[in-house]
Structures are given as structure tokens and as C-alpha cells.
Amino acid sequence: MRTACIALAAILSGALAVSCGGGHTRYGPPDAHADRGGDARADADIEAEADLETCDECPTVGLARCDGEVVEECGRVAPGCLRWTFMVSCAAQGMSCREGPDGATCVAACETSGASRCSGGLVETCVAGADGRLGWVATEQCGREGMRCEAAPAGAMCVCEIGCAAAGETRCARDAVETCSADAHGCLSWVRTESCIAPGVRCAEWPDGARCTCDRCAAPGDARCRGAAIETCSEGEDGCLHWVETEDCTGVDRWCEDAGGGPVCRCGECVLPGETGCRGDVLQMCVAAEDGCFVWDELEDCSTTAMTCRRESGEPVCMACDRGTLEGSFAIADASDVEALSGHSVLVGSLLIGGGVADLRGLECLLEVTGTVWIQNTNALTTLRGLDSLARISGDLVVGDRPCDSSGCGGHGNAELASLEGLGGLVSIGGGLEIGNNPSLTSLRGLESLESVGSLWVWACPLTDLAGLRSLDSVAGDLSLGCIWTLLVLSCPGNGALSSLSGLDELTTVGGSLWIAGNGALSSLAGLAGLASLGEDLEVWGNAVLTSLEGLDGLLSIGDEVVIYSNAALSSLDGPDRLTTIGGNLRIGCGPEFDWSARCEGNPVLSSVHGLAALRSIGAHLIIGGNPMLPTCEARGLLEQLRFWGWGGSAQWSETDDAGSCE
């Protein structure tokens, strides 16, 4: 064994000392022979390093290059040489190999130098590499907060997300004021600028902007009609502004009216001085009495000349109406049908008006229809002049389409009907008033005398307000402004231009349900301040710019369910602060328990339910879901409030903000 070790050592270097017995290698010369062996070893190492340098194909480990459409990387291989090695085939991915300052990579090929595109949050530009080939290269990062990549005709670019419209605008979000502010990149977004968390304080949006306040009205001296009373904005003992009743207009033939210069109490048998009308066969005019109230004054008794008082083109006149009652339903499609009905005072049956009839003048004698009046599928009728004397309809009045039912929506509108003028004498409708799908009807003016209806539906009309219903004080059944879901109807148009509910100021009672749905321009429920009770449901959904429930200030009780969902801008439930009782379930937002949940969205910016602070009792269930900005503690606080008053029903909430504050 020892002999073998000596032989091996001699072969390797001739100068390396090896101790086979101990297993240790020892470098260093004990004698002159060993010194000569060390010099030989150093010469060999220098020669080996020179050989390694000459075998390298590439300069630096990790460097990448293109070899055709293949990416190669510089790496060290045995016996230590740097070699180009295969990394990836760009062609196999439908891409091109591209060399740049940082090496080579696979890029998508492009055709036009200088073209740009969006790729996720990047702007990519088509540029030529060192090899002259074109490829997409990331040239700008848009992923920072508030930015996104947008493709435009001039090319892709980083642009600001649309967070808000104008710097300095304010809004309420939860219990805080948010201000539209520009960031370092000039992008506008909502920024929390003031907290409104304090006893009795809330965030309120006034005409001059949002602010933290304990006020319940905007400015001292502001006045409004609330039912039959005048309320004025005044400072209370707490230093806050409140609506205070300053004049009671209740009484026989008395009312509150906002006459443009501010609300005033009116009294009398009539509303406008100078207006004329018929009382029986007596032609009369509205005049001011000595006490300042308006009364009817007789102008002419038509019966003295064997005539009757009727309206013609809106004006009362004496005319001959000697054909009495017509038995059976009647259809009007053209001028000859109008002539056939002319002179009759009562129609015992239903009346259908449709087709090509363009003028209803000649029907001024008609006082009453005992059935339903249908005005549908007309293509030339622009007003309802001729029906001026019609005072009572025992059935329904349907102008256009009926609301959606199992057969769907649409198909029976009146293409050219622009005005309801001609219905100025109508006082009562025993059934429903249904106005829908009249694309030219921008106003309900003409219904000023209407006091009561069985139900009221208004949908798919370009109305901006409900002026014309100023005398309506009760709806026996349902009131629908927009549309409702049914199990058979998946969609239904609302009133896209309706921005105000003014015109319903005298309404005090709805015996059925109130639906306010699909009205994209409706920002306030002001106009319903006189409404004190609902017999059945309240549903508020699909109103894109509605921010609160203010306008329901007078509501004390709701007979059945309350459902509030899919209102994109609804930030609070402020408004019904006197509401104490809900007979059915309270559903705020949506949840999987809704059989129509696939068509339901929550209220994405709802942050407060303080407006329900007076609520003491609801039906069996409290359900809150899909309101991501509503602090969970707000939902819990509403439950604790109900429990305090003895409510024992079930409660559940989901998709609320667990981190939100209620301090």
C-alpha cells in the first residue's frame, strides 16, 4: 500500500509529499527537493488558468442573447468554461426574441414601429431591437393608484381613473366629509377631509356642499310646505337648525302652497283667481272674497237657455248636450267615431281611444264613463282636448301601456301624445291611473283637479317632475313611480328623466305599496313630506343618483315590508326619522335568501342607517347584505335598538365593513 502511494505521488507532481499512513495532505517544502516541486506546481496552475480563459464562449454568467428565435444564457459548465446554453424557444410561444440593454427576452412581435398598446397596467410600444426586429416593449407603468392604461386613437397612455368630477366638490361618505382632490399625478379622487363622528352630528349635503353639522335644514329662514303646514328653518336651543312649524294651514278649503316666492296658506273653494269652471250647469269664475279666500262666482246659468255647462278646449261654455246616456262600450279610431259619441253625457261601459284619431274635440258633453278608459296605440293624438268635461271614471284610466305583467313590457304607447291637457275636469278615478310608455309626454299638467285614484302607476315617460298632481291627496292602492319586479318580469324601464317628485305635496295616504324604482335622475324624495302612512310595502331600488331618503320625513308607519337595494349613490337612510313601525321585514341591500338575488345588488356606498333611529318594531326579519361601506357595528346597533324596544325577530347581515367605525 505504501509503495502504491509513493508511485501515485510521483506520477502527479514529482514533488507532492503524501502521508499515506495518516491520511493528511501536507503542502510546503522540508528540503530542497520539495522547493523545486513547489515551483513546478505554480507553473502548472498558471498554464491551467490560461486554458480556461481560452475555452469561454461568453463573458458573464447570466447574460442572455438571441440566437435566431431562441434565448440563450451564459453559464459555466465542466471543466469550468462559460458556454451559451438554451433557455427558451420564443417561436414555440408565437413570439420573437428581442435583445435590449438588459439582455434578451421573448416579446410579442409587432408590425408598426412606434405603435402602442395596453397590456394590463403597462403601456407597451413597438420598437426595434439591436437586431432590427420589431417587438412590444413595456415603456410606462400605469399600475400606481389612481391610474390605468387606456387605448386611444393617438396611442395608449396612462390616464387617471375617474374618481370624481371636479376638484373641491364635497360629498358625504359614512360619517365623514370627502373632498374631490388631486394627487401627485393630477388624478382626482375622493379624500376623507373631515370626520363627523360626534353626538348629534351628521354629514349633510346642502346646495353649497357637504359639511358636518347638527342642522336638519340648510339655512335660517328657509321655508317649506309639509302637508298642510308651513315649516321654517330656525335655530333651536341646541344651536342647531331645525324645521319648525310656523303656520298651520289645515281646515276646510285650506292648504299650503309653494307659490314660487315661498310657501303660503291658501283658502277657498278654488285655487287660481280668474280660472273658470262648471258647477252643474252654472258657469262660474274663481275670485277673491273679502277675507282673502278664493270662491266661485256665478257668471252664467246655462239651464236658462236649455243648455248645459261643459268645457270646450279647456274653457267652460254653455252648449247643447241632449243625447243623454249611451249604453255599452265604445271605440274611437277616427273622426267619425268622435262624431257618433258627441252629445252624450254618460257612457255606461268602457271607452277605447286608439288608431289614427288625431282630435277628440266634439266629446265636450261627456261627464262620466262607468268602465275603463283606454288611450293606447295612437299615432297622431297630441293632446286630450275634447275630454275637458270628463269628471268621473269608475274603472281605470290607462294612457299608453299598463305596467309590466306576465306578457312583458311595452307595445301600446302613444307615440305623439305630448300633453294631458283636456283632463282638467277629472276629479276622481275609481280604479287605477296608469301612464306608461309615452315617449313624448314630458308633463302631467292637465290633471290638476284630480283628488283621488284607486292606484297610480307612472313609468317609461320622459317626465322631469309630477307637477299636475297638485290636488292628489290619497291613493287607495299602490303608487308606483318606475316599475316593480315580478317573478315573471326580468326588467322594466323607469322614468329616466324624473328628477323631482314635486307635485305630490298634498299626498297624505297610500293604502297599498309605494315603489320608487329605476328613476336614474331622481336625487331626492322631496315632495312626499306630507305622506304619513303606507298600507303595504315601501320599495326603493335602482335609483342611480338618490343619496338619502330625505323627503319621507312625515312617514310614521309602514304596513308591510321595506326593501332598499341597488341604489348606487345612496350613502345614508336619513329622512324617515319619525318612522316607528314596519309591519313586515326590513331588507337593506341583498342577500342569498332573495329568490331574485341574481338581479339584485346592494347599496355600494351606504354608510349609515342613523335615519332609522326612531324605529321600534319590524316584522319577523332584519336582513342587511351587500353594503360594503356600512360598518358592521351600524348593523349591530340597529339590531340592539330594536331589541331594546322588545323586538324578538331574527337578524342577519353580510358584506358589511367589519373595520368600520361607529364612534
C-alpha positions in Angstrom: 0.0 0.0 0.0 2.8 2.5 0.9 4.6 1.7 -2.3 1.4 2.4 -4.3 1.0 5.8 -2.6 4.6 6.8 -3.4 4.1 5.8 -7.0 0.9 7.9 -7.4 2.5 10.9 -5.9 5.4 10.7 -8.3 3.1 10.5 -11.3 1.1 13.6 -10.3 3.8 16.1 -9.5 7.0 14.5 -8.5 7.2 17.0 -5.6 4.0 16.5 -3.6 4.5 14.9 -0.2 1.8 12.4 0.7 1.4 10.7 4.1 -0.4 7.5 3.3 -0.3 6.3 6.9 -2.0 9.3 8.5 -4.4 10.3 5.6 -3.3 14.0 5.8 -2.1 16.2 2.8 0.8 18.5 3.6 1.8 21.4 1.4 5.2 23.0 1.9 8.9 22.0 1.4 11.0 20.4 4.2 14.1 20.3 1.9 15.4 21.5 -1.4 13.8 18.8 -3.4 10.4 19.9 -2.1 11.2 23.5 -3.1 11.8 22.5 -6.7 8.4 20.6 -6.6 6.6 23.8 -5.5 7.9 25.8 -8.4 6.7 23.2 -10.8 3.2 23.2 -9.3 2.9 27.0 -9.7 3.8 26.9 -13.3 1.1 24.2 -13.9 -1.6 26.4 -12.3 -0.8 29.4 -14.5 -1.0 27.2 -17.6 -4.4 25.7 -16.5 -5.9 29.2 -15.9 -4.8 30.3 -19.4 -6.5 27.2 -20.8 -9.8 28.1 -19.1 -9.8 31.6 -20.4 -9.4 30.4 -23.9 -12.4 28.0 -23.6 -15.0 30.7 -22.7 -17.7 31.4 -25.3 -19.4 34.3 -23.4 -18.2 36.9 -20.9 -20.6 36.9 -17.9 -22.7 34.3 -16.1 -26.4 35.2 -16.5 -26.1 37.2 -19.7 -28.8 36.4 -22.3 -28.7 36.7 -26.0 -30.8 35.9 -29.1 -29.8 33.0 -31.3 -32.5 33.3 -34.0 -35.7 32.9 -32.1 -34.1 31.2 -29.2 -33.0 32.8 -25.9 -29.6 31.5 -24.7 -28.0 32.2 -21.4 -24.3 32.4 -20.4 -23.5 29.7 -17.8 -20.4 27.8 -16.5 -20.1 24.1 -17.5 -17.4 21.5 -16.8 -14.4 21.8 -16.7 -15.3 25.4 -15.8 -15.8 27.1 -19.1 -18.5 29.7 -19.9 -20.8 28.5 -22.6 -24.1 29.7 -24.3 -26.9 27.4 -23.2 -30.5 27.0 -24.3 -33.1 28.8 -22.2 -36.4 29.0 -24.1 -37.8 29.0 -27.7 -39.7 32.2 -28.4 -41.0 30.8 -31.7 -42.7 28.0 -29.8 -44.7 30.7 -27.9 -45.6 32.6 -31.1 -43.2 35.3 -30.0 -39.9 36.9 -31.2 -36.5 37.0 -29.4 -35.6 40.6 -28.6 -32.2 41.9 -27.3 -32.2 45.0 -25.1 -29.9 46.8 -22.7 -30.7 44.2 -20.0 -30.2 41.2 -22.2 -32.6 39.1 -24.3 -36.2 38.1 -23.8 -39.2 36.8 -25.7 -41.5 39.6 -26.8 -44.7 39.7 -28.9 -43.9 40.6 -32.4 -45.4 43.8 -33.8 -45.6 45.4 -37.3 -45.5 49.2 -36.9 -42.7 51.0 -35.2 -44.0 53.5 -32.7 -47.4 51.9 -32.3 -48.5 51.4 -28.6 -51.0 49.3 -26.7 -52.2 48.5 -23.2 -51.1 45.3 -21.6 -52.6 45.0 -18.1 -51.3 48.1 -16.3 -48.5 48.7 -18.8 -48.1 50.8 -21.9 -46.2 48.8 -24.5 -44.5 50.3 -27.5 -43.5 48.7 -30.8 -39.7 49.3 -31.1 -36.8 47.8 -33.0 -34.1 45.9 -31.1 -30.4 45.9 -31.8 -31.1 43.2 -34.4 -33.6 45.4 -36.2 -36.6 43.2 -35.3 -39.8 44.8 -34.0 -41.3 43.8 -30.7 -43.6 45.1 -27.9 -41.7 46.5 -25.0 -43.0 48.0 -21.8 -42.4 51.7 -21.8 -44.6 53.0 -19.0 -46.1 51.6 -15.8 -49.7 52.6 -15.1 -50.2 50.4 -12.1 -49.9 53.1 -9.5 -53.0 54.0 -7.5 -55.5 56.2 -9.4 -54.0 55.4 -12.9 -54.9 53.0 -15.6 -53.8 52.3 -19.2 -56.3 53.5 -21.8 -56.1 52.8 -25.6 -56.9 56.0 -27.6 -56.7 56.8 -31.4 -53.4 58.6 -30.8 -52.0 55.6 -28.9 -52.1 54.0 -25.5 -51.4 56.2 -22.5 -51.6 56.2 -18.7 -54.7 58.2 -17.6 -56.4 59.0 -14.3 -59.2 56.8 -13.1 -62.4 58.9 -12.9 -62.8 59.1 -9.2 -64.7 62.4 -9.1 -65.6 65.2 -11.5 -64.1 68.5 -10.2 -61.6 69.4 -7.5 -63.2 70.9 -4.5 -66.5 69.1 -4.8 -67.7 67.5 -1.5 -69.9 64.7 -0.5 -70.9 62.6 2.5 -69.5 59.1 2.9 -70.2 57.3 6.1 -69.9 59.8 8.9 -67.4 62.0 7.1 -67.0 64.7 4.5 -65.0 63.7 1.4 -63.5 66.2 -0.9 -62.5 65.7 -4.6 -58.7 66.2 -4.5 -55.8 65.9 -7.0 -52.9 63.5 -6.1 -49.3 63.9 -7.2 -50.1 62.8 -10.7 -53.0 65.2 -11.0 -55.6 62.4 -10.7 -58.9 63.3 -8.9 -60.3 61.1 -6.2 -62.4 61.3 -3.1 -60.4 62.0 0.0 -61.7 62.0 3.6 -61.2 65.6 4.9 -63.5 65.8 8.0 -64.9 63.3 10.5 -68.5 63.9 11.6 -68.3 61.4 14.5 -69.8 63.3 17.4 -73.1 63.1 19.4 -75.9 64.7 17.4 -73.7 65.4 14.4 -74.0 64.0 10.9 -72.7 64.7 7.5 -75.3 66.5 5.4 -75.2 67.6 1.7 -76.5 71.1 1.2 -76.7 73.1 -2.0 -73.3 74.7 -1.2 -71.7 71.3 -0.5 -71.3 68.7 2.2 -70.4 69.5 5.8 -70.5 68.1 9.3 -73.5 69.6 11.1 -76.2 69.1 13.6 -78.5 71.0 11.3 -81.6 69.4 9.8 -82.1 72.2 7.3 -79.8 74.3 5.2 -80.2 78.0 6.1 -82.2 80.1 8.7 -85.4 81.4 7.1 -85.8 78.7 4.5 -89.4 77.6 4.4 -91.4 74.7 3.0 -94.8 73.1 2.9 -95.1 69.9 4.9 -98.6 68.6 4.4 -100.9 71.4 5.3 -98.4 73.3 7.4 -95.6 75.8 6.7 -92.3 75.0 8.3 -89.4 77.4 8.7 -85.7 76.7 9.3 -84.8 78.1 12.7 -82.1 77.7 15.3 -83.0 75.7 18.3 -81.8 75.8 21.9 -79.1 73.3 21.0 -77.6 75.8 18.5 -78.7 73.6 15.5 -81.1 74.4 12.7 -84.4 72.5 12.7 -87.6 72.6 10.7 -90.2 74.3 13.0 -93.9 74.6 12.2 -94.7 78.3 11.9 -98.2 78.2 10.4 -101.0 75.6 10.3 -102.9 75.7 7.0 -105.3 72.9 7.9 -109.1 73.4 7.7 -111.9 73.2 5.3 -110.9 74.5 1.9 -107.4 75.4 3.2 -104.0 74.2 2.0 -100.3 75.1 1.9 -98.9 76.1 -1.4 -95.4 77.0 -2.6 -96.2 79.8 -4.9 -92.6 80.4 -6.1 -91.9 83.2 -3.6 -92.2 80.8 -0.7 -94.9 78.7 0.9 -98.2 80.4 1.8 -101.5 79.2 3.3 -104.3 79.3 0.7 -108.0 79.1 1.4 -111.2 78.9 -0.6 -113.2 76.7 -3.0 -110.9 77.2 -5.9 -107.1 77.7 -6.4 -106.4 80.3 -9.1 -108.1 83.6 -9.3 -109.6 84.0 -12.8 -110.0 80.4 -13.6 -113.4 79.3 -14.8 -115.4 76.1 -14.3 -118.7 74.4 -14.3 -120.8 73.6 -11.2 -123.7 71.7 -12.5 -125.0 73.8 -15.4 -123.7 77.0 -13.9 -120.6 78.7 -15.5 -118.5 80.3 -12.7 -115.2 82.1 -12.1 -112.7 81.9 -9.2 -112.4 85.3 -7.4 -111.0 86.6 -4.1 -113.5 87.2 -1.4 -113.3 89.9 1.3 -111.4 87.6 3.7 -108.8 86.9 1.0 -110.0 83.4 0.3 -110.9 82.3 -3.2 -114.5 81.5 -4.0 -116.6 80.6 -7.1 -118.7 83.4 -8.5 -121.6 82.7 -10.9 -121.1 84.0 -14.4 -124.0 82.3 -16.3 -126.7 79.7 -15.7 -126.7 77.6 -18.9 -130.0 75.9 -17.9 -132.0 79.1 -18.6 -131.3 78.6 -22.3 -131.9 74.8 -22.2 -128.2 74.2 -22.4 -125.6 72.6 -20.1 -122.2 73.9 -18.9 -119.3 71.9 -20.4 -115.6 72.6 -21.1 -114.5 73.2 -24.7 -110.8 73.4 -25.3 -110.3 73.9 -21.6 -112.8 76.7 -21.2 -116.3 76.2 -19.8 -119.1 77.2 -22.1 -122.8 76.7 -22.5 -123.6 74.0 -25.1 -126.4 71.6 -26.0 -125.8 68.1 -24.6 -129.1 66.5 -25.4 -128.2 62.9 -26.2 -128.1 61.6 -22.6 -126.7 58.2 -21.8 -125.1 55.7 -24.2 -125.2 52.0 -23.1 -122.3 49.7 -24.0 -118.6 50.1 -24.6 -117.4 52.3 -27.4 -114.2 52.5 -29.5 -112.9 55.6 -31.2 -110.4 55.2 -34.1 -111.2 58.2 -36.3 -113.2 61.4 -36.6 -116.4 59.6 -37.5 -116.4 57.8 -34.2 -115.9 61.1 -32.3 -119.0 62.4 -34.0 -121.0 59.3 -33.1 -120.3 59.8 -29.4 -120.7 63.6 -29.5 -123.6 65.0 -27.3 -123.7 62.0 -24.9 -123.2 62.9 -21.2 -122.6 59.4 -19.8 -121.1 56.2 -21.3 -122.2 53.1 -19.4 -119.3 50.9 -20.4 -115.7 51.3 -21.4 -114.1 53.7 -23.9 -111.2 52.8 -26.1 -109.3 55.6 -27.9 -106.7 54.4 -30.4 -105.6 54.1 -34.0 -105.3 57.2 -36.2 -107.7 59.6 -34.3 -106.0 63.0 -34.1 -108.6 65.2 -32.4 -111.1 64.4 -29.6 -112.9 67.8 -29.8 -116.6 67.1 -30.0 -116.7 65.0 -26.8 -117.1 68.0 -24.5 -120.5 66.8 -23.3 -119.1 63.6 -21.8 -119.2 63.8 -18.0 -118.8 60.2 -16.9 -117.5 56.8 -18.0 -118.6 53.9 -15.8 -116.0 51.5 -17.1 -112.3 51.9 -18.1 -110.9 54.5 -20.5 -108.1 53.2 -22.7 -105.9 55.6 -24.7 -103.5 53.4 -26.5 -101.7 52.8 -29.8 -102.4 56.3 -31.1 -100.1 57.7 -33.7 -101.5 61.2 -34.3 -103.0 62.2 -31.0 -101.0 65.1 -29.3 -103.5 66.3 -26.6 -106.7 65.1 -24.9 -108.7 68.3 -25.7 -112.3 67.3 -26.1 -112.4 65.3 -22.8 -112.5 68.6 -20.8 -115.8 67.9 -19.1 -115.0 64.3 -18.1 -115.2 64.4 -14.2 -115.5 60.7 -13.2 -114.1 57.4 -14.4 -115.4 54.4 -12.4 -112.8 52.0 -13.8 -109.2 52.6 -14.8 -107.7 55.3 -16.9 -104.9 53.8 -19.0 -102.8 56.2 -21.0 -100.3 54.1 -23.0 -99.0 50.8 -21.6 -100.2 49.1 -18.5 -97.3 48.1 -16.1 -95.3 45.0 -16.9 -97.1 41.8 -16.4 -96.6 38.1 -17.5 -96.7 39.2 -21.1 -93.8 41.6 -20.6 -93.5 45.4 -21.2 -94.3 47.8 -24.0 -96.2 47.8 -27.2 -99.2 50.1 -26.6 -97.8 53.6 -26.1 -98.9 56.8 -27.7 -96.1 58.0 -30.0 -97.1 61.7 -30.3 -99.0 62.4 -27.1 -97.2 65.3 -25.5 -99.8 66.7 -23.1 -102.7 65.5 -20.9 -104.5 68.8 -21.3 -108.1 68.0 -21.8 -108.4 66.1 -18.5 -108.6 69.3 -16.4 -112.1 68.4 -15.2 -111.3 64.9 -13.9 -111.8 64.7 -10.2 -111.8 61.0 -9.4 -110.8 57.7 -10.8 -112.3 54.6 -9.1 -109.6 52.3 -10.5 -106.1 52.9 -11.4 -104.4 55.8 -13.3 -101.7 54.1 -15.4 -99.4 56.2 -17.5 -96.7 54.4 -19.4 -94.5 54.3 -22.5 -95.5 57.7 -23.9 -92.2 58.9 -25.4 -93.3 62.5 -26.0 -95.1 63.0 -22.7 -92.9 65.4 -20.6 -95.5 66.6 -18.1 -98.6 65.5 -16.2 -100.1 69.0 -16.4 -103.8 68.7 -17.1 -104.6 66.6 -14.1 -104.7 69.5 -11.6 -108.3 68.7 -10.5 -107.6 65.0 -9.7 -108.1 64.4 -6.0 -108.2 60.6 -5.6 -107.3 57.4 -7.5 -107.5 53.7 -6.8 -103.8 53.3 -7.8 -101.2 55.3 -9.7 -98.5 53.9 -12.0 -96.1 56.2 -13.9 -93.3 54.6 -15.9 -91.3 54.9 -19.2 -92.2 58.5 -19.8 -89.7 61.4 -20.1 -91.2 63.3 -17.2 -89.0 65.6 -15.1 -91.5 66.1 -12.3 -95.0 65.2 -11.3 -96.5 68.7 -11.4 -100.1 68.3 -12.4 -100.9 66.1 -9.5 -101.1 69.0 -7.1 -104.6 68.1 -5.8 -104.0 64.4 -5.3 -104.3 63.7 -1.6 -104.9 59.9 -1.5 -104.1 56.8 -3.4 -106.3 53.9 -2.2 -104.0 51.2 -3.6 -100.4 51.1 -5.0 -98.3 54.1 -6.1 -95.5 53.1 -8.5 -93.0 55.6 -9.9 -90.9 53.5 -12.2 -91.6 49.8 -12.1 -91.6 46.7 -9.9 -90.1 43.2 -10.1 -92.4 40.3 -10.5 -91.4 36.6 -10.7 -92.2 36.7 -14.5 -90.7 40.1 -15.5 -86.9 40.4 -15.5 -86.6 44.1 -16.5 -88.8 47.1 -16.8 -87.9 50.8 -17.6 -88.3 53.5 -15.1 -88.6 57.2 -15.7 -85.1 58.2 -16.8 -85.6 62.0 -16.7 -87.6 62.2 -13.5 -85.5 64.4 -11.2 -88.2 65.6 -8.7 -91.3 64.4 -7.0 -92.8 67.9 -6.7 -96.5 67.7 -7.5 -97.2 65.1 -4.7 -97.0 67.6 -1.9 -100.7 67.1 -0.9 -100.5 63.3 -0.8 -101.1 62.1 2.8 -102.1 58.4 2.4 -101.1 55.5 0.2 -103.3 52.5 1.0 -101.1 50.0 -0.8 -97.4 49.9 -1.7 -95.0 52.6 -2.7 -92.5 51.7 -5.3 -89.8 54.2 -6.4 -87.7 52.3 -8.9 -85.5 52.8 -11.9 -85.5 56.6 -11.9 -81.9 57.4 -13.0 -82.1 61.2 -12.4 -84.0 61.2 -9.1 -81.7 62.7 -6.4 -84.3 63.4 -3.7 -87.7 62.2 -2.4 -88.7 65.7 -1.5 -92.3 66.1 -2.5 -93.5 63.2 -0.2 -93.2 65.2 3.0 -96.9 65.0 3.6 -97.1 61.2 3.4 -97.8 59.9 6.9 -98.6 56.2 6.3 -98.2 53.3 3.9 -100.6 50.4 4.0 -98.2 47.9 2.5 -94.6 47.8 1.1 -92.0 50.5 0.6 -89.5 49.6 -2.1 -86.7 51.9 -3.2 -84.3 50.5 -5.7 -82.4 51.2 -8.9 -82.3 55.0 -8.4 -78.7 55.8 -9.5 -78.2 59.3 -8.0 -80.5 59.1 -5.0 -78.3 59.9 -1.9 -80.7 59.6 1.0 -84.4 59.1 1.9 -84.9 62.7 2.9 -88.5 63.6 1.8 -90.1 60.8 3.9 -89.9 63.0 7.0 -93.6 62.7 7.8 -93.8 58.9 7.5 -94.9 57.3 10.8 -95.8 53.7 9.8 -95.4 51.2 7.0 -97.9 48.3 7.0 -95.6 45.6 5.4 -92.1 45.1 4.1 -89.4 47.7 3.4 -86.8 46.8 0.7 -84.0 49.2 -0.2 -81.3 48.0 -2.7 -79.4 48.7 -5.9 -79.1 52.5 -5.2 -75.6 53.3 -6.4 -75.3 56.7 -4.6 -77.3 56.1 -1.5 -75.0 57.0 1.4 -77.5 57.2 4.2 -81.1 56.4 5.2 -81.6 59.9 6.6 -85.2 61.1 6.1 -87.7 58.9 7.8 -86.6 60.0 11.3 -90.2 59.7 12.7 -90.8 56.2 11.4 -91.6 53.9 14.4 -93.2 50.8 12.9 -92.6 48.5 9.9 -95.2 45.6 9.7 -93.1 43.3 7.6 -89.4 42.5 7.1 -86.7 45.2 6.8 -84.3 44.4 4.0 -81.4 46.8 3.3 -79.4 45.6 0.3 -79.5 42.0 -1.0 -78.6 38.5 0.1 -78.7 34.9 -1.0 -82.0 34.4 0.7 -83.7 36.6 -2.0 -85.1 34.3 -4.7 -84.2 37.1 -7.2 -80.7 37.8 -5.8 -79.1 37.3 -9.2 -80.9 40.5 -10.3 -80.2 42.4 -7.1 -77.2 44.5 -6.0 -76.6 46.1 -2.6 -76.1 49.8 -1.9 -72.4 50.1 -2.6 -71.8 53.4 -0.7 -74.4 53.2 2.1 -72.5 54.0 5.3 -75.2 55.0 7.8 -78.6 53.8 9.0 -79.0 56.6 11.6 -82.1 57.8 9.8 -84.0 54.8 11.3 -83.2 56.0 14.9 -86.9 56.2 15.8 -87.7 52.6 14.6 -89.1 50.4 17.4 -90.7 47.4 15.7 -90.5 45.5 12.4 -91.8 42.1 11.2 -90.1 38.8 11.5 -86.7 39.5 9.9 -83.9 42.2 9.7 -81.8 41.4 6.7 -78.7 43.6 5.7 -76.5 42.5 2.9 -74.2 43.7 0.1 -73.5 47.1 1.7 -69.6 47.0 1.8 -69.2 50.5 3.2 -71.7 50.1 6.0 -69.9 49.5 9.3 -70.9 46.2 10.8 -71.3 48.0 14.1 -74.1 50.1 12.5 -76.0 47.0 11.6 -75.4 45.6 15.1 -76.5 49.0 16.6 -79.8 48.9 14.7 -80.4 45.4 16.0 -79.7 46.5 19.6 -82.0 49.4 19.1 -84.9 47.0 18.1 -84.0 44.6 20.9 -84.3 47.5 23.4 -87.9 48.1 22.4 -88.7 44.4 22.7 -88.4 43.1 19.2 -87.7 39.4 19.1 -87.3 38.6 15.4 -84.2 37.2 13.6 -81.4 39.3 12.2 -78.6 38.6 9.7 -76.1 40.7 7.8 -73.3 40.0 5.3 -70.9 42.0 3.2 -70.6 44.9 5.7 -67.4 46.7 6.8 -66.1 44.9 9.9 -63.4 47.5 10.3 -65.7 50.5 10.0 -66.1 52.8 13.0 -69.3 53.8 14.8 -67.7 56.0 17.4 
